[in-house]
Amino acid sequence: MNKMNEKNSLPAQTDKKEVAPDLQFKQEFVEEAVQDSIRWIIWYLRRLVQADEVFNKELAKKYQVSQPQLTCLLALFEYGPLPVSKLAKYVLVKPSTATGIVDRLEEKGLVKRERNVLDRRIVTIHLTETGNEVAKKAPLPIPTPMVDGLNRLPVEETRKIVQSLATLVAMLDETTI
C-alpha cells in the first residue's frame, strides 16, 4: 500500500517493486524540463514570427513589396517565367493566393502575364525589367541579421539547424500549406 510522503508529495517506498523516490523525482524533473523546453521552443518560434513581421514592414517601406511578393519575384528571377501553379509551389502558397500576389505585382509593373501562343489557356508569369531590377537589388526574404548570422555559423551547426527545422516542418499537416 502506498502512502504519500507529505514532505515531497512522492509515494513512500514501501516495497522494492515501486519506483525509488529519487528515480521518481528524476522522471518528474525530466517531464517538467520537456514541458519547459516546449515553452522555450514556442517562445523562440514566436520571436522569429515577430522579427519576420518587422522585416516585412521594412521591406514594404524600402522596396514597396511585401515578403510574399518578394518571394515570388525571387522565384521568377531564379527559375525564369512560370505558370501560377508552379510559382505557388515554389513559394509555398495555394494557387489562388499566388494569383492575388501576381495581381498586385502586375499592378506595380513588376511582372506581366503572357498567354502561350499554342495553348491560350496557359498563362506564364514573367518579370518585367523593373521587376528584374528589384529582384537583383532586394535582400533574401528573411531578416538580414539572420542571413549574416547563418553565414557565420560552422557547417555542422547549420546542418543541425536544418535538421531541427525539418523535424518541425515534418510535424505539420501538409494541408496547412
PyMOL commands that place a pseudoatom at each C-alpha (Angstrom):
pseudoatom trace, name=CA, resn=MET, resi=1, chain=A, elem=C, hetatm=0, pos=[0.000, 0.000, 0.000]
pseudoatom trace, name=CA, resn=ASN, resi=2, chain=A, elem=C, hetatm=0, pos=[1.377, 3.394, -0.995]
pseudoatom trace, name=CA, resn=LYS, resi=3, chain=A, elem=C, hetatm=0, pos=[1.300, 6.310, 1.356]
pseudoatom trace, name=CA, resn=MET, resi=4, chain=A, elem=C, hetatm=0, pos=[2.096, 9.790, 0.150]
pseudoatom trace, name=CA, resn=ASN, resi=5, chain=A, elem=C, hetatm=0, pos=[5.131, 11.367, 1.727]
pseudoatom trace, name=CA, resn=GLU, resi=6, chain=A, elem=C, hetatm=0, pos=[3.737, 14.747, 2.755]
pseudoatom trace, name=CA, resn=LYS, resi=7, chain=A, elem=C, hetatm=0, pos=[7.112, 16.457, 2.627]
pseudoatom trace, name=CA, resn=ASN, resi=8, chain=A, elem=C, hetatm=0, pos=[7.767, 15.973, -1.095]
pseudoatom trace, name=CA, resn=SER, resi=9, chain=A, elem=C, hetatm=0, pos=[4.467, 14.562, -2.423]
pseudoatom trace, name=CA, resn=LEU, resi=10, chain=A, elem=C, hetatm=0, pos=[6.167, 11.420, -3.650]
pseudoatom trace, name=CA, resn=PRO, resi=11, chain=A, elem=C, hetatm=0, pos=[4.921, 7.924, -2.901]
pseudoatom trace, name=CA, resn=ALA, resi=12, chain=A, elem=C, hetatm=0, pos=[6.635, 6.489, 0.149]
pseudoatom trace, name=CA, resn=GLN, resi=13, chain=A, elem=C, hetatm=0, pos=[8.790, 3.499, -0.643]
pseudoatom trace, name=CA, resn=THR, resi=14, chain=A, elem=C, hetatm=0, pos=[7.072, 0.503, 0.893]
pseudoatom trace, name=CA, resn=ASP, resi=15, chain=A, elem=C, hetatm=0, pos=[8.115, -2.323, -1.340]
pseudoatom trace, name=CA, resn=LYS, resi=16, chain=A, elem=C, hetatm=0, pos=[11.017, -2.978, -3.667]
pseudoatom trace, name=CA, resn=LYS, resi=17, chain=A, elem=C, hetatm=0, pos=[8.920, -3.134, -6.855]
pseudoatom trace, name=CA, resn=GLU, resi=18, chain=A, elem=C, hetatm=0, pos=[7.892, 0.515, -6.556]
pseudoatom trace, name=CA, resn=VAL, resi=19, chain=A, elem=C, hetatm=0, pos=[9.875, 3.316, -8.162]
pseudoatom trace, name=CA, resn=ALA, resi=20, chain=A, elem=C, hetatm=0, pos=[12.539, 4.715, -5.877]
pseudoatom trace, name=CA, resn=PRO, resi=21, chain=A, elem=C, hetatm=0, pos=[11.792, 8.308, -4.756]
pseudoatom trace, name=CA, resn=ASP, resi=22, chain=A, elem=C, hetatm=0, pos=[14.970, 9.652, -6.358]
pseudoatom trace, name=CA, resn=LEU, resi=23, chain=A, elem=C, hetatm=0, pos=[14.066, 7.975, -9.673]
pseudoatom trace, name=CA, resn=GLN, resi=24, chain=A, elem=C, hetatm=0, pos=[10.502, 9.297, -9.397]
pseudoatom trace, name=CA, resn=PHE, resi=25, chain=A, elem=C, hetatm=0, pos=[11.924, 12.785, -8.831]
pseudoatom trace, name=CA, resn=LYS, resi=26, chain=A, elem=C, hetatm=0, pos=[14.165, 12.417, -11.916]
pseudoatom trace, name=CA, resn=GLN, resi=27, chain=A, elem=C, hetatm=0, pos=[11.203, 11.345, -14.051]
pseudoatom trace, name=CA, resn=GLU, resi=28, chain=A, elem=C, hetatm=0, pos=[9.150, 14.314, -12.866]
pseudoatom trace, name=CA, resn=PHE, resi=29, chain=A, elem=C, hetatm=0, pos=[12.114, 16.633, -13.434]
pseudoatom trace, name=CA, resn=VAL, resi=30, chain=A, elem=C, hetatm=0, pos=[12.553, 15.300, -16.977]
pseudoatom trace, name=CA, resn=GLU, resi=31, chain=A, elem=C, hetatm=0, pos=[8.840, 15.749, -17.703]
pseudoatom trace, name=CA, resn=GLU, resi=32, chain=A, elem=C, hetatm=0, pos=[8.976, 19.300, -16.351]
pseudoatom trace, name=CA, resn=ALA, resi=33, chain=A, elem=C, hetatm=0, pos=[12.139, 20.034, -18.357]
pseudoatom trace, name=CA, resn=VAL, resi=34, chain=A, elem=C, hetatm=0, pos=[10.470, 18.747, -21.523]
pseudoatom trace, name=CA, resn=GLN, resi=35, chain=A, elem=C, hetatm=0, pos=[7.435, 20.958, -20.897]
pseudoatom trace, name=CA, resn=ASP, resi=36, chain=A, elem=C, hetatm=0, pos=[9.766, 23.875, -20.209]
pseudoatom trace, name=CA, resn=SER, resi=37, chain=A, elem=C, hetatm=0, pos=[11.633, 23.099, -23.464]
pseudoatom trace, name=CA, resn=ILE, resi=38, chain=A, elem=C, hetatm=0, pos=[8.369, 23.165, -25.384]
pseudoatom trace, name=CA, resn=ARG, resi=39, chain=A, elem=C, hetatm=0, pos=[7.600, 26.563, -23.859]
pseudoatom trace, name=CA, resn=TRP, resi=40, chain=A, elem=C, hetatm=0, pos=[11.007, 27.816, -24.963]
pseudoatom trace, name=CA, resn=ILE, resi=41, chain=A, elem=C, hetatm=0, pos=[10.559, 26.401, -28.466]
pseudoatom trace, name=CA, resn=ILE, resi=42, chain=A, elem=C, hetatm=0, pos=[7.210, 28.187, -28.723]
pseudoatom trace, name=CA, resn=TRP, resi=43, chain=A, elem=C, hetatm=0, pos=[8.759, 31.403, -27.422]
pseudoatom trace, name=CA, resn=TYR, resi=44, chain=A, elem=C, hetatm=0, pos=[11.587, 31.252, -29.988]
pseudoatom trace, name=CA, resn=LEU, resi=45, chain=A, elem=C, hetatm=0, pos=[9.159, 30.475, -32.815]
pseudoatom trace, name=CA, resn=ARG, resi=46, chain=A, elem=C, hetatm=0, pos=[7.020, 33.444, -31.791]
pseudoatom trace, name=CA, resn=ARG, resi=47, chain=A, elem=C, hetatm=0, pos=[10.148, 35.620, -31.681]
pseudoatom trace, name=CA, resn=LEU, resi=48, chain=A, elem=C, hetatm=0, pos=[11.005, 34.532, -35.236]
pseudoatom trace, name=CA, resn=VAL, resi=49, chain=A, elem=C, hetatm=0, pos=[7.473, 35.381, -36.372]
pseudoatom trace, name=CA, resn=GLN, resi=50, chain=A, elem=C, hetatm=0, pos=[7.732, 38.773, -34.684]
pseudoatom trace, name=CA, resn=ALA, resi=51, chain=A, elem=C, hetatm=0, pos=[11.077, 39.510, -36.378]
pseudoatom trace, name=CA, resn=ASP, resi=52, chain=A, elem=C, hetatm=0, pos=[9.549, 38.398, -39.669]
pseudoatom trace, name=CA, resn=GLU, resi=53, chain=A, elem=C, hetatm=0, pos=[6.659, 40.857, -39.258]
pseudoatom trace, name=CA, resn=VAL, resi=54, chain=A, elem=C, hetatm=0, pos=[9.061, 43.737, -38.535]
pseudoatom trace, name=CA, resn=PHE, resi=55, chain=A, elem=C, hetatm=0, pos=[11.174, 42.740, -41.546]
pseudoatom trace, name=CA, resn=ASN, resi=56, chain=A, elem=C, hetatm=0, pos=[8.075, 42.645, -43.744]
pseudoatom trace, name=CA, resn=LYS, resi=57, chain=A, elem=C, hetatm=0, pos=[7.241, 46.252, -42.774]
pseudoatom trace, name=CA, resn=GLU, resi=58, chain=A, elem=C, hetatm=0, pos=[10.809, 47.381, -43.508]
pseudoatom trace, name=CA, resn=LEU, resi=59, chain=A, elem=C, hetatm=0, pos=[10.708, 45.571, -46.837]
pseudoatom trace, name=CA, resn=ALA, resi=60, chain=A, elem=C, hetatm=0, pos=[7.463, 47.306, -47.789]
pseudoatom trace, name=CA, resn=LYS, resi=61, chain=A, elem=C, hetatm=0, pos=[8.972, 50.714, -46.961]
pseudoatom trace, name=CA, resn=LYS, resi=62, chain=A, elem=C, hetatm=0, pos=[12.238, 50.174, -48.818]
pseudoatom trace, name=CA, resn=TYR, resi=63, chain=A, elem=C, hetatm=0, pos=[11.122, 48.139, -51.847]
pseudoatom trace, name=CA, resn=GLN, resi=64, chain=A, elem=C, hetatm=0, pos=[7.339, 48.716, -51.910]
pseudoatom trace, name=CA, resn=VAL, resi=65, chain=A, elem=C, hetatm=0, pos=[6.729, 44.949, -51.916]
pseudoatom trace, name=CA, resn=SER, resi=66, chain=A, elem=C, hetatm=0, pos=[5.610, 42.528, -49.240]
pseudoatom trace, name=CA, resn=GLN, resi=67, chain=A, elem=C, hetatm=0, pos=[7.581, 39.473, -48.260]
pseudoatom trace, name=CA, resn=PRO, resi=68, chain=A, elem=C, hetatm=0, pos=[5.334, 37.104, -50.258]
pseudoatom trace, name=CA, resn=GLN, resi=69, chain=A, elem=C, hetatm=0, pos=[5.656, 39.415, -53.269]
pseudoatom trace, name=CA, resn=LEU, resi=70, chain=A, elem=C, hetatm=0, pos=[9.444, 39.461, -52.924]
pseudoatom trace, name=CA, resn=THR, resi=71, chain=A, elem=C, hetatm=0, pos=[9.482, 35.676, -52.615]
pseudoatom trace, name=CA, resn=CYS, resi=72, chain=A, elem=C, hetatm=0, pos=[7.571, 35.453, -55.908]
pseudoatom trace, name=CA, resn=LEU, resi=73, chain=A, elem=C, hetatm=0, pos=[9.915, 37.935, -57.599]
pseudoatom trace, name=CA, resn=LEU, resi=74, chain=A, elem=C, hetatm=0, pos=[12.942, 35.973, -56.421]
pseudoatom trace, name=CA, resn=ALA, resi=75, chain=A, elem=C, hetatm=0, pos=[11.447, 32.668, -57.606]
pseudoatom trace, name=CA, resn=LEU, resi=76, chain=A, elem=C, hetatm=0, pos=[10.808, 34.162, -61.045]
pseudoatom trace, name=CA, resn=PHE, resi=77, chain=A, elem=C, hetatm=0, pos=[14.313, 35.632, -61.076]
pseudoatom trace, name=CA, resn=GLU, resi=78, chain=A, elem=C, hetatm=0, pos=[15.844, 32.261, -60.192]
pseudoatom trace, name=CA, resn=TYR, resi=79, chain=A, elem=C, hetatm=0, pos=[13.668, 29.916, -62.270]
pseudoatom trace, name=CA, resn=GLY, resi=80, chain=A, elem=C, hetatm=0, pos=[12.502, 32.176, -65.086]
pseudoatom trace, name=CA, resn=PRO, resi=81, chain=A, elem=C, hetatm=0, pos=[8.923, 32.529, -66.317]
pseudoatom trace, name=CA, resn=LEU, resi=82, chain=A, elem=C, hetatm=0, pos=[6.488, 30.210, -64.550]
pseudoatom trace, name=CA, resn=PRO, resi=83, chain=A, elem=C, hetatm=0, pos=[2.794, 29.361, -64.616]
pseudoatom trace, name=CA, resn=VAL, resi=84, chain=A, elem=C, hetatm=0, pos=[0.982, 30.453, -61.450]
pseudoatom trace, name=CA, resn=SER, resi=85, chain=A, elem=C, hetatm=0, pos=[0.587, 26.853, -60.272]
pseudoatom trace, name=CA, resn=LYS, resi=86, chain=A, elem=C, hetatm=0, pos=[4.366, 26.251, -60.309]
pseudoatom trace, name=CA, resn=LEU, resi=87, chain=A, elem=C, hetatm=0, pos=[5.078, 29.650, -58.785]
pseudoatom trace, name=CA, resn=ALA, resi=88, chain=A, elem=C, hetatm=0, pos=[2.679, 28.767, -55.954]
pseudoatom trace, name=CA, resn=LYS, resi=89, chain=A, elem=C, hetatm=0, pos=[4.591, 25.542, -55.284]
pseudoatom trace, name=CA, resn=TYR, resi=90, chain=A, elem=C, hetatm=0, pos=[7.940, 27.342, -55.183]
pseudoatom trace, name=CA, resn=VAL, resi=91, chain=A, elem=C, hetatm=0, pos=[6.712, 29.950, -52.706]
pseudoatom trace, name=CA, resn=LEU, resi=92, chain=A, elem=C, hetatm=0, pos=[4.608, 27.533, -50.624]
pseudoatom trace, name=CA, resn=VAL, resi=93, chain=A, elem=C, hetatm=0, pos=[1.190, 29.109, -51.135]
pseudoatom trace, name=CA, resn=LYS, resi=94, chain=A, elem=C, hetatm=0, pos=[-2.029, 27.961, -52.734]
pseudoatom trace, name=CA, resn=PRO, resi=95, chain=A, elem=C, hetatm=0, pos=[-2.539, 28.865, -56.422]
pseudoatom trace, name=CA, resn=SER, resi=96, chain=A, elem=C, hetatm=0, pos=[-5.370, 31.249, -55.518]
pseudoatom trace, name=CA, resn=THR, resi=97, chain=A, elem=C, hetatm=0, pos=[-3.042, 33.100, -53.127]
pseudoatom trace, name=CA, resn=ALA, resi=98, chain=A, elem=C, hetatm=0, pos=[-0.316, 33.220, -55.783]
pseudoatom trace, name=CA, resn=THR, resi=99, chain=A, elem=C, hetatm=0, pos=[-2.830, 34.698, -58.219]
pseudoatom trace, name=CA, resn=GLY, resi=100, chain=A, elem=C, hetatm=0, pos=[-3.559, 37.539, -55.789]
pseudoatom trace, name=CA, resn=ILE, resi=101, chain=A, elem=C, hetatm=0, pos=[0.152, 38.167, -55.252]
pseudoatom trace, name=CA, resn=VAL, resi=102, chain=A, elem=C, hetatm=0, pos=[0.743, 38.207, -59.014]
pseudoatom trace, name=CA, resn=ASP, resi=103, chain=A, elem=C, hetatm=0, pos=[-2.199, 40.634, -59.439]
pseudoatom trace, name=CA, resn=ARG, resi=104, chain=A, elem=C, hetatm=0, pos=[-0.544, 43.096, -57.023]
pseudoatom trace, name=CA, resn=LEU, resi=105, chain=A, elem=C, hetatm=0, pos=[2.878, 42.639, -58.624]
pseudoatom trace, name=CA, resn=GLU, resi=106, chain=A, elem=C, hetatm=0, pos=[1.346, 43.247, -62.046]
pseudoatom trace, name=CA, resn=GLU, resi=107, chain=A, elem=C, hetatm=0, pos=[-0.330, 46.459, -60.792]
pseudoatom trace, name=CA, resn=LYS, resi=108, chain=A, elem=C, hetatm=0, pos=[3.121, 47.628, -59.648]
pseudoatom trace, name=CA, resn=GLY, resi=109, chain=A, elem=C, hetatm=0, pos=[4.601, 46.858, -63.059]
pseudoatom trace, name=CA, resn=LEU, resi=110, chain=A, elem=C, hetatm=0, pos=[6.949, 44.185, -61.688]
pseudoatom trace, name=CA, resn=VAL, resi=111, chain=A, elem=C, hetatm=0, pos=[5.525, 41.177, -63.549]
pseudoatom trace, name=CA, resn=LYS, resi=112, chain=A, elem=C, hetatm=0, pos=[3.431, 40.545, -66.638]
pseudoatom trace, name=CA, resn=ARG, resi=113, chain=A, elem=C, hetatm=0, pos=[1.223, 37.677, -67.676]
pseudoatom trace, name=CA, resn=GLU, resi=114, chain=A, elem=C, hetatm=0, pos=[1.714, 36.130, -71.097]
pseudoatom trace, name=CA, resn=ARG, resi=115, chain=A, elem=C, hetatm=0, pos=[-0.554, 33.615, -72.742]
pseudoatom trace, name=CA, resn=ASN, resi=116, chain=A, elem=C, hetatm=0, pos=[1.029, 30.690, -74.531]
pseudoatom trace, name=CA, resn=VAL, resi=117, chain=A, elem=C, hetatm=0, pos=[0.609, 31.137, -78.305]
pseudoatom trace, name=CA, resn=LEU, resi=118, chain=A, elem=C, hetatm=0, pos=[-0.058, 27.434, -78.826]
pseudoatom trace, name=CA, resn=ASP, resi=119, chain=A, elem=C, hetatm=0, pos=[-2.441, 26.977, -75.900]
pseudoatom trace, name=CA, resn=ARG, resi=120, chain=A, elem=C, hetatm=0, pos=[-4.120, 30.194, -74.768]
pseudoatom trace, name=CA, resn=ARG, resi=121, chain=A, elem=C, hetatm=0, pos=[-5.256, 28.534, -71.531]
pseudoatom trace, name=CA, resn=ILE, resi=122, chain=A, elem=C, hetatm=0, pos=[-1.655, 28.507, -70.302]
pseudoatom trace, name=CA, resn=VAL, resi=123, chain=A, elem=C, hetatm=0, pos=[-0.575, 31.780, -68.719]
pseudoatom trace, name=CA, resn=THR, resi=124, chain=A, elem=C, hetatm=0, pos=[3.042, 32.292, -67.738]
pseudoatom trace, name=CA, resn=ILE, resi=125, chain=A, elem=C, hetatm=0, pos=[4.281, 34.943, -65.317]
pseudoatom trace, name=CA, resn=HIS, resi=126, chain=A, elem=C, hetatm=0, pos=[7.360, 36.913, -66.408]
pseudoatom trace, name=CA, resn=LEU, resi=127, chain=A, elem=C, hetatm=0, pos=[9.420, 39.554, -64.644]
pseudoatom trace, name=CA, resn=THR, resi=128, chain=A, elem=C, hetatm=0, pos=[9.379, 42.976, -66.245]
pseudoatom trace, name=CA, resn=GLU, resi=129, chain=A, elem=C, hetatm=0, pos=[12.632, 44.958, -66.477]
pseudoatom trace, name=CA, resn=THR, resi=130, chain=A, elem=C, hetatm=0, pos=[11.626, 46.793, -63.294]
pseudoatom trace, name=CA, resn=GLY, resi=131, chain=A, elem=C, hetatm=0, pos=[10.788, 43.510, -61.548]
pseudoatom trace, name=CA, resn=ASN, resi=132, chain=A, elem=C, hetatm=0, pos=[14.136, 42.107, -62.615]
pseudoatom trace, name=CA, resn=GLU, resi=133, chain=A, elem=C, hetatm=0, pos=[15.927, 45.141, -61.124]
pseudoatom trace, name=CA, resn=VAL, resi=134, chain=A, elem=C, hetatm=0, pos=[14.006, 44.852, -57.840]
pseudoatom trace, name=CA, resn=ALA, resi=135, chain=A, elem=C, hetatm=0, pos=[14.842, 41.130, -57.631]
pseudoatom trace, name=CA, resn=LYS, resi=136, chain=A, elem=C, hetatm=0, pos=[18.547, 41.861, -58.266]
pseudoatom trace, name=CA, resn=LYS, resi=137, chain=A, elem=C, hetatm=0, pos=[18.739, 44.531, -55.544]
pseudoatom trace, name=CA, resn=ALA, resi=138, chain=A, elem=C, hetatm=0, pos=[16.403, 43.043, -52.953]
pseudoatom trace, name=CA, resn=PRO, resi=139, chain=A, elem=C, hetatm=0, pos=[17.610, 41.026, -49.975]
pseudoatom trace, name=CA, resn=LEU, resi=140, chain=A, elem=C, hetatm=0, pos=[16.622, 37.451, -49.301]
pseudoatom trace, name=CA, resn=PRO, resi=141, chain=A, elem=C, hetatm=0, pos=[13.074, 37.286, -47.883]
pseudoatom trace, name=CA, resn=ILE, resi=142, chain=A, elem=C, hetatm=0, pos=[14.294, 36.860, -44.290]
pseudoatom trace, name=CA, resn=PRO, resi=143, chain=A, elem=C, hetatm=0, pos=[15.864, 39.417, -41.962]
pseudoatom trace, name=CA, resn=THR, resi=144, chain=A, elem=C, hetatm=0, pos=[19.434, 40.308, -42.991]
pseudoatom trace, name=CA, resn=PRO, resi=145, chain=A, elem=C, hetatm=0, pos=[20.918, 39.784, -39.496]
pseudoatom trace, name=CA, resn=MET, resi=146, chain=A, elem=C, hetatm=0, pos=[19.653, 36.201, -39.635]
pseudoatom trace, name=CA, resn=VAL, resi=147, chain=A, elem=C, hetatm=0, pos=[21.226, 35.628, -43.062]
pseudoatom trace, name=CA, resn=ASP, resi=148, chain=A, elem=C, hetatm=0, pos=[24.511, 37.110, -41.832]
pseudoatom trace, name=CA, resn=GLY, resi=149, chain=A, elem=C, hetatm=0, pos=[24.410, 35.010, -38.667]
pseudoatom trace, name=CA, resn=LEU, resi=150, chain=A, elem=C, hetatm=0, pos=[23.708, 31.818, -40.598]
pseudoatom trace, name=CA, resn=ASN, resi=151, chain=A, elem=C, hetatm=0, pos=[26.600, 32.580, -42.949]
pseudoatom trace, name=CA, resn=ARG, resi=152, chain=A, elem=C, hetatm=0, pos=[28.957, 32.871, -39.963]
pseudoatom trace, name=CA, resn=LEU, resi=153, chain=A, elem=C, hetatm=0, pos=[27.978, 29.524, -38.427]
pseudoatom trace, name=CA, resn=PRO, resi=154, chain=A, elem=C, hetatm=0, pos=[30.133, 26.429, -38.842]
pseudoatom trace, name=CA, resn=VAL, resi=155, chain=A, elem=C, hetatm=0, pos=[28.740, 23.951, -41.368]
pseudoatom trace, name=CA, resn=GLU, resi=156, chain=A, elem=C, hetatm=0, pos=[27.888, 21.397, -38.670]
pseudoatom trace, name=CA, resn=GLU, resi=157, chain=A, elem=C, hetatm=0, pos=[25.844, 23.945, -36.721]
pseudoatom trace, name=CA, resn=THR, resi=158, chain=A, elem=C, hetatm=0, pos=[23.971, 24.886, -39.908]
pseudoatom trace, name=CA, resn=ARG, resi=159, chain=A, elem=C, hetatm=0, pos=[23.228, 21.193, -40.526]
pseudoatom trace, name=CA, resn=LYS, resi=160, chain=A, elem=C, hetatm=0, pos=[21.788, 20.871, -37.011]
pseudoatom trace, name=CA, resn=ILE, resi=161, chain=A, elem=C, hetatm=0, pos=[19.517, 23.850, -37.601]
pseudoatom trace, name=CA, resn=VAL, resi=162, chain=A, elem=C, hetatm=0, pos=[18.361, 22.414, -40.935]
pseudoatom trace, name=CA, resn=GLN, resi=163, chain=A, elem=C, hetatm=0, pos=[17.643, 19.040, -39.297]
pseudoatom trace, name=CA, resn=SER, resi=164, chain=A, elem=C, hetatm=0, pos=[15.742, 20.646, -36.418]
pseudoatom trace, name=CA, resn=LEU, resi=165, chain=A, elem=C, hetatm=0, pos=[13.676, 22.822, -38.737]
pseudoatom trace, name=CA, resn=ALA, resi=166, chain=A, elem=C, hetatm=0, pos=[12.979, 19.838, -40.991]
pseudoatom trace, name=CA, resn=THR, resi=167, chain=A, elem=C, hetatm=0, pos=[11.747, 17.922, -37.954]
pseudoatom trace, name=CA, resn=LEU, resi=168, chain=A, elem=C, hetatm=0, pos=[9.390, 20.765, -37.024]
pseudoatom trace, name=CA, resn=VAL, resi=169, chain=A, elem=C, hetatm=0, pos=[8.105, 21.112, -40.578]
pseudoatom trace, name=CA, resn=ALA, resi=170, chain=A, elem=C, hetatm=0, pos=[7.517, 17.348, -40.798]
pseudoatom trace, name=CA, resn=MET, resi=171, chain=A, elem=C, hetatm=0, pos=[5.181, 17.715, -37.812]
pseudoatom trace, name=CA, resn=LEU, resi=172, chain=A, elem=C, hetatm=0, pos=[2.902, 19.967, -39.818]
pseudoatom trace, name=CA, resn=ASP, resi=173, chain=A, elem=C, hetatm=0, pos=[-0.040, 18.563, -41.664]
pseudoatom trace, name=CA, resn=GLU, resi=174, chain=A, elem=C, hetatm=0, pos=[0.554, 19.080, -45.369]
pseudoatom trace, name=CA, resn=THR, resi=175, chain=A, elem=C, hetatm=0, pos=[-2.929, 20.555, -45.721]
pseudoatom trace, name=CA, resn=THR, resi=176, chain=A, elem=C, hetatm=0, pos=[-1.750, 23.628, -43.807]
pseudoatom trace, name=CA, resn=ILE, resi=177, chain=A, elem=C, hetatm=0, pos=[0.304, 24.773, -46.782]
for i in range(1, 177): cmd.bond("trace and resi %d" % i, "trace and resi %d" % (i + 1))
show_as sticks, trace
zoom trace
